[in-house]
Amino acid sequence: MAKLSDIAFDMWHELGRKDVSRRSLAGGLDLELHKLEDAHELHLSRPAVVPGATEIDICRRVFGVPPDAERTNDNTMIVLRWPRWQE
């Protein structure tokens, strides 16, 4: 099984060619990394259950999400958004 840091690296690399990169982890966590015109977004979701605080913290660190990224939630998804100039 690939390490999360390797998955994050591959997803960032793929974002150089595409506007979105998606992966599903063995534990059911779905990851989407989006390249928008002025921002990046990291979507964390799992069917029927919102991702836990530890998962969110680990993903923030591994994907390099700035501490001041905007966070929004719905029933099963966390979206972290930050300006592209903060890369």
CYANA upper distance limits for C-alpha pairs under 8 A (distance plus 0.5 A):
  2 ALA  CA      6 ASP  CA      6.88
  2 ALA  CA      7 ILE  CA      7.17
  3 LYS  CA      7 ILE  CA      6.90
  4 LEU  CA      8 ALA  CA      6.56
  4 LEU  CA     62 VAL  CA      7.73
  5 SER  CA      9 PHE  CA      6.65
  5 SER  CA     62 VAL  CA      6.30
  5 SER  CA     63 PHE  CA      8.18
  6 ASP  CA     10 ASP  CA      6.69
  7 ILE  CA     11 MET  CA      6.62
  7 ILE  CA     23 ARG  CA      8.48
  8 ALA  CA     12 TRP  CA      6.64
  8 ALA  CA     62 VAL  CA      7.28
  8 ALA  CA     63 PHE  CA      6.28
  9 PHE  CA     13 HIS  CA      6.65
  9 PHE  CA     63 PHE  CA      8.46
 10 ASP  CA     14 GLU  CA      6.59
 11 MET  CA     15 LEU  CA      6.70
 11 MET  CA     21 SER  CA      6.06
 11 MET  CA     22 ARG  CA      7.83
 11 MET  CA     33 LEU  CA      7.48
 12 TRP  CA     16 GLY  CA      7.42
 12 TRP  CA     21 SER  CA      8.30
 12 TRP  CA     33 LEU  CA      8.16
 13 HIS  CA     17 ARG  CA      8.20
 14 GLU  CA     18 LYS  CA      6.74
 14 GLU  CA     20 VAL  CA      8.45
 14 GLU  CA     21 SER  CA      6.84
 15 LEU  CA     19 ASP  CA      6.26
 15 LEU  CA     20 VAL  CA      6.57
 15 LEU  CA     21 SER  CA      6.67
 15 LEU  CA     33 LEU  CA      8.12
 15 LEU  CA     34 HIS  CA      7.96
 15 LEU  CA     35 LYS  CA      7.21
 18 LYS  CA     35 LYS  CA      8.42
 19 ASP  CA     34 HIS  CA      6.25
 19 ASP  CA     35 LYS  CA      5.37
 19 ASP  CA     36 LEU  CA      7.46
 20 VAL  CA     32 GLU  CA      7.24
 20 VAL  CA     33 LEU  CA      6.06
 20 VAL  CA     34 HIS  CA      4.94
 20 VAL  CA     35 LYS  CA      6.66
 21 SER  CA     32 GLU  CA      6.12
 21 SER  CA     33 LEU  CA      5.72
 21 SER  CA     34 HIS  CA      7.15
 22 ARG  CA     30 ASP  CA      7.95
 22 ARG  CA     31 LEU  CA      6.15
 22 ARG  CA     32 GLU  CA      4.99
 22 ARG  CA     33 LEU  CA      7.06
 23 ARG  CA     30 ASP  CA      6.46
 23 ARG  CA     31 LEU  CA      5.72
 23 ARG  CA     32 GLU  CA      7.09
 24 SER  CA     28 GLY  CA      6.97
 24 SER  CA     29 LEU  CA      6.34
 24 SER  CA     30 ASP  CA      4.86
 24 SER  CA     31 LEU  CA      6.58
 25 LEU  CA     29 LEU  CA      5.75
 25 LEU  CA     30 ASP  CA      6.74
 25 LEU  CA     31 LEU  CA      8.31
 28 GLY  CA     46 ARG  CA      6.48
 28 GLY  CA     47 PRO  CA      8.29
 29 LEU  CA     44 LEU  CA      7.33
 29 LEU  CA     45 SER  CA      6.29
 29 LEU  CA     46 ARG  CA      5.52
 29 LEU  CA     51 PRO  CA      7.89
 30 ASP  CA     43 HIS  CA      8.34
 30 ASP  CA     44 LEU  CA      6.33
 30 ASP  CA     45 SER  CA      5.67
 30 ASP  CA     46 ARG  CA      6.45
 31 LEU  CA     42 LEU  CA      7.63
 31 LEU  CA     43 HIS  CA      6.24
 31 LEU  CA     44 LEU  CA      5.58
 31 LEU  CA     45 SER  CA      7.29
 32 GLU  CA     41 GLU  CA      8.41
 32 GLU  CA     42 LEU  CA      6.24
 32 GLU  CA     43 HIS  CA      5.47
 32 GLU  CA     44 LEU  CA      7.29
 33 LEU  CA     40 HIS  CA      7.76
 33 LEU  CA     41 GLU  CA      6.28
 33 LEU  CA     42 LEU  CA      5.16
 33 LEU  CA     43 HIS  CA      6.92
 34 HIS  CA     40 HIS  CA      6.02
 34 HIS  CA     41 GLU  CA      5.49
 34 HIS  CA     42 LEU  CA      6.89
 35 LYS  CA     39 ALA  CA      6.94
 35 LYS  CA     40 HIS  CA      5.36
 35 LYS  CA     41 GLU  CA      7.28
 36 LEU  CA     40 HIS  CA      6.25
 36 LEU  CA     41 GLU  CA      8.15
 38 ASP  CA     83 PRO  CA      6.41
 38 ASP  CA     84 ARG  CA      6.11
 38 ASP  CA     85 TRP  CA      8.42
 39 ALA  CA     81 ARG  CA      7.14
 39 ALA  CA     82 TRP  CA      5.95
 39 ALA  CA     83 PRO  CA      4.63
 39 ALA  CA     84 ARG  CA      4.94
 39 ALA  CA     85 TRP  CA      8.32
 40 HIS  CA     81 ARG  CA      6.18
 40 HIS  CA     82 TRP  CA      6.09
 40 HIS  CA     83 PRO  CA      6.78
 40 HIS  CA     84 ARG  CA      6.30
 41 GLU  CA     79 VAL  CA      7.02
 41 GLU  CA     80 LEU  CA      5.91
 41 GLU  CA     81 ARG  CA      4.89
 41 GLU  CA     82 TRP  CA      7.15
 42 LEU  CA     79 VAL  CA      6.23
 42 LEU  CA     80 LEU  CA      5.65
 42 LEU  CA     81 ARG  CA      7.12
 43 HIS  CA     77 MET  CA      7.21
 43 HIS  CA     78 ILE  CA      6.26
 43 HIS  CA     79 VAL  CA      5.07
 43 HIS  CA     80 LEU  CA      7.01
 44 LEU  CA     51 PRO  CA      7.23
 44 LEU  CA     56 ILE  CA      8.14
 44 LEU  CA     77 MET  CA      6.07
 44 LEU  CA     78 ILE  CA      5.66
 44 LEU  CA     79 VAL  CA      6.97
 45 SER  CA     49 VAL  CA      8.28
 45 SER  CA     50 VAL  CA      6.85
 45 SER  CA     51 PRO  CA      6.60
 45 SER  CA     76 THR  CA      6.08
 45 SER  CA     77 MET  CA      4.82
 45 SER  CA     78 ILE  CA      6.92
 46 ARG  CA     50 VAL  CA      6.72
 46 ARG  CA     51 PRO  CA      7.01
 46 ARG  CA     76 THR  CA      6.48
 46 ARG  CA     77 MET  CA      7.50
 47 PRO  CA     76 THR  CA      6.92
 48 ALA  CA     75 ASN  CA      8.09
 48 ALA  CA     76 THR  CA      6.41
 49 VAL  CA     75 ASN  CA      7.77
 49 VAL  CA     76 THR  CA      5.72
 50 VAL  CA     75 ASN  CA      6.70
 50 VAL  CA     76 THR  CA      4.59
 50 VAL  CA     77 MET  CA      6.31
 50 VAL  CA     78 ILE  CA      7.85
 51 PRO  CA     55 GLU  CA      6.83
 51 PRO  CA     56 ILE  CA      7.23
 51 PRO  CA     76 THR  CA      7.61
 51 PRO  CA     77 MET  CA      7.60
 51 PRO  CA     78 ILE  CA      7.74
 52 GLY  CA     56 ILE  CA      6.79
 53 ALA  CA     57 ASP  CA      6.65
 54 THR  CA     58 ILE  CA      6.64
 55 GLU  CA     59 CYS  CA      6.60
 56 ILE  CA     60 ARG  CA      6.53
 57 ASP  CA     61 ARG  CA      6.80
 58 ILE  CA     62 VAL  CA      6.61
 59 CYS  CA     63 PHE  CA      6.29
 60 ARG  CA     64 GLY  CA      6.41
 60 ARG  CA     65 VAL  CA      5.37
 60 ARG  CA     66 PRO  CA      8.10
 61 ARG  CA     65 VAL  CA      6.88
 65 VAL  CA     69 ALA  CA      7.22
 65 VAL  CA     80 LEU  CA      8.19
 65 VAL  CA     82 TRP  CA      8.02
 66 PRO  CA     82 TRP  CA      7.70
 66 PRO  CA     86 GLN  CA      8.05
 68 ASP  CA     82 TRP  CA      8.22
 69 ALA  CA     80 LEU  CA      6.46
 69 ALA  CA     81 ARG  CA      5.88
 69 ALA  CA     82 TRP  CA      5.32
 70 GLU  CA     79 VAL  CA      8.48
 70 GLU  CA     80 LEU  CA      6.10
 70 GLU  CA     81 ARG  CA      5.57
 70 GLU  CA     82 TRP  CA      6.82
 71 ARG  CA     78 ILE  CA      7.46
 71 ARG  CA     79 VAL  CA      6.13
 71 ARG  CA     80 LEU  CA      5.17
 71 ARG  CA     81 ARG  CA      7.00
 72 THR  CA     78 ILE  CA      6.38
 72 THR  CA     79 VAL  CA      5.72
 72 THR  CA     80 LEU  CA      7.20
 73 ASN  CA     77 MET  CA      6.22
 73 ASN  CA     78 ILE  CA      5.12
 73 ASN  CA     79 VAL  CA      6.82
 74 ASP  CA     78 ILE  CA      7.23
 82 TRP  CA     86 GLN  CA      7.72
 83 PRO  CA     87 GLU  CA      8.35
